[in-house]
Amino acid sequence: MDSISGVGVLDKSVAVVEAVHEAGALSLAELVERTGLARPTAHRLAAALETHRLLRRDDDGRWRLGMRLVAWGSAAGAESGLLDAAGPVLVDLRDATGEGVQLYVRDGATRVCVASLERQGGGLRDTVPTGAVLPLDLGSGGKALLGEVSGGGWAHSVAEREAGVASVSAPVSDPAGRIVGAVSVSGPIERLSRDPGARHGDAVVAAARAVEARLGY
């Protein structure tokens, strides 16, 4: 492959990360095919990137983005103002609902939890951790990021991504209507019920609008 920066190993490493990012997960053979790198080179770079937690391997041995990239992405999000704007709103939402709350952003075919607050008072630890990479097609956070919301502006799910857990989410949009994040409340079905939207839908929509206001939208 041609060097872009003049530092060949850097260009090849970025090509490996970009290929994994675009595909979501790649076997070594798929990585070789997508990057055009020799198999030993692709394996050596992917293994080195794994050591630095920029890539990781799933249970099937396929390469995925690593948690260090998630942390860096969170920092970039903070610079854009989203995390700063959402911080106080998430605290208010947690206190108002008594449940764990999260902020998600989309990353290709997945969503990343970039902020998470556990419910006060302990109990079942069902809050999604910061840095978690989750599917878009399971759970209310993914639906909200895809714009698949009810007439009230929220999406909810019950035992969809994880047994026993319910959630309700609302999208955060910029002035052009592009969804830049999703605010969520999650907890056990015993507390949120099988209709979490009816219980906390208005609260998450209000929180999403508050984040937009703090962003100057």
N, C-alpha and C positions, 0 to 999 in steps of 0.2 A: 504494500500500500504506500501511497505517496505521503511524505511528511508534510504536515501543515505548519507545525510550530518550529520545525528545524531540529526538534528533539524526538528522534524516532521512537524510543521506548515509551515516551509520554503519549505520543499520538496513538500508538498501538494500545496502550492501557486504556485511554479514553474510548477508543473504538470498542474495546471489550465491554466496558461499563455501559456504553450507549446501546450496544446490541442487546444486552441483558435488560436494560431499561425499556427498550422498545418492545421486546418480546414478553417480558414478565418473568420468564424462566427459560433457561436453555441448557440442554445437555452439552457435553464437550463437542460432540460431532456437529450439533447445530451451531455452536459458537464458532467453530472453524468455518462452517459454511457461510455464516453471516458476515464474518470479518474478513475472510480470505487469508487469514493467518495460517501458518503451518501448525499442525496439531501440537508439536512440542512447545512452540512459542505461545500458543493460546493457552495451553495448560499451565505453563510456567507463570504467565501474567495473571491468569485467573487465581491461581494458588497464592501468589504474592498479594493480590488485592484482597483475598480472603483473610490473610494474615493481618492486614490493616483494617479489617472489618468493613471494607468497601463492597465486598461481595460475600455471600454466604451460600451454603448448599442446603437444599431442603431434604426431606426424607427419601426422595427419589434420586438424590445425587445431582439434581439440576442446579445450576447457578442462578441465584437471585440477588437483588440489591441488598447490601448490608446495612446494619443498624447505624453505622457511623454516617452513612449518607443521609439517613433519616434525621440524625441530629443536626447535620449541616443544613439540611433542608429546612428544619425548624428555625435555625438561626437566620436563614435567608428570609423565611416568612416573617420573622420578628422585624427584620429590617424594612420589610414592605409595610409594616404597620398592623398586619392582621392580628398577630398574637398580642401586641400591646393593646389594641382596641378590644380584643375579646376578653382579656384577663379579668377586669372587674365585673364584666357581664357574666362570666362563667361563675364567679363567686356568688353573685346575686342569685343566679339560676339554681345553683346547688342549695343555697340557703332557703330559697322559696319552695323548692320541690322536696328537699330532704333526700335527694338521690345523687348518684355520681353523674358528672357531666363531662362532655368531651367536645373538642373541636377537631374536625376532619378537613383535610384538603385532598384533592384528587391528584393522583400520580399515575397517569396513563390508564391502565386497566385496573388499578387498585386505588385504595384510599389509605391515607396515613393519618394516624392520630397524632396531632402536633401539640395538643394540650389536654390534660386530664386531671380532674379533681375528684377524689373519693368522697363519698357521703360522710358527714360527720356522725360520730357515735359508734363507729366500728361496725361489726356484724359481717355479713357475707361480703367478701372482697370481689365484687363483680365488675369493678371499673376497668375499662380497657386501658392498658398502660400507654404512656407517651412513647411514641416510636413504633407502635404496633402497625403492621401493614396488613390490611384486611381487603377482602373482595368487594367490588362495587355492587355485585348482584345479590348480596346477602346482607340483610340488616337495613335499618332505616337510614343510617348515615349515608350508605351508598345510594339509596333511592333519592335522598335529598340532593346529593351532589349531581345526580342525573336529571334532576328536575321532576322526578316522578312523585308529585305531592298531591294531597287532597285539595278540595276546594277551600279548606281552611289554611292551606299553605304549609302543612306538615305531612310527614310520612311516618308510619310506625311499623313495627315488626314484633312478632311474638315467637320465640323459640326458633328463629329463622337461621341465625348464624351460630347460636349456641343454645343448647337445651336449657330451659328454665329461666332464660333471660329475655326481657322485653325492652324495647327502646322506642323513642320518638324523636324525630329530628326535623330541622327546618334549614333551608338553604340561606346563605349570605350571598347577596348579589351586588355587583357594581352597577353604576348608573346605566351602563349599556345592556344590563340584563344578564351578564355573564356570571355564572355561579363561581365564587372564589373560595367557598368553604361551607361547612355545615355544622350547626350547633346541635348537640344531642343530649338527651337524658336517658340513662339506662339503669336497670336494676332487675331484681328477681320478679317473676310474674306475680308472685304472692303479694308484692307491694304495688307494682304498676298495673296489675290486672291484665286481662286479655284484650283490653281496649285502652292501651296507654295513650293513644291520641286524644281520647275524650278526657283523660285525666290531666295530661301535661302538654297537650298540643298548643294551646294558647300561650303557655309560658315559653315554649321554645321558639315560637314565632315572634313573640315580643322580644326575646333575647337576640334573635337574628336581626331584627330591625334596630335594636340598640347597638349592635356591633356595627351595622351599616352607618348609623348616625355618628358613632365615634370615629369612623373612617372618613367622615365628611361626605358620605353619600346622601 
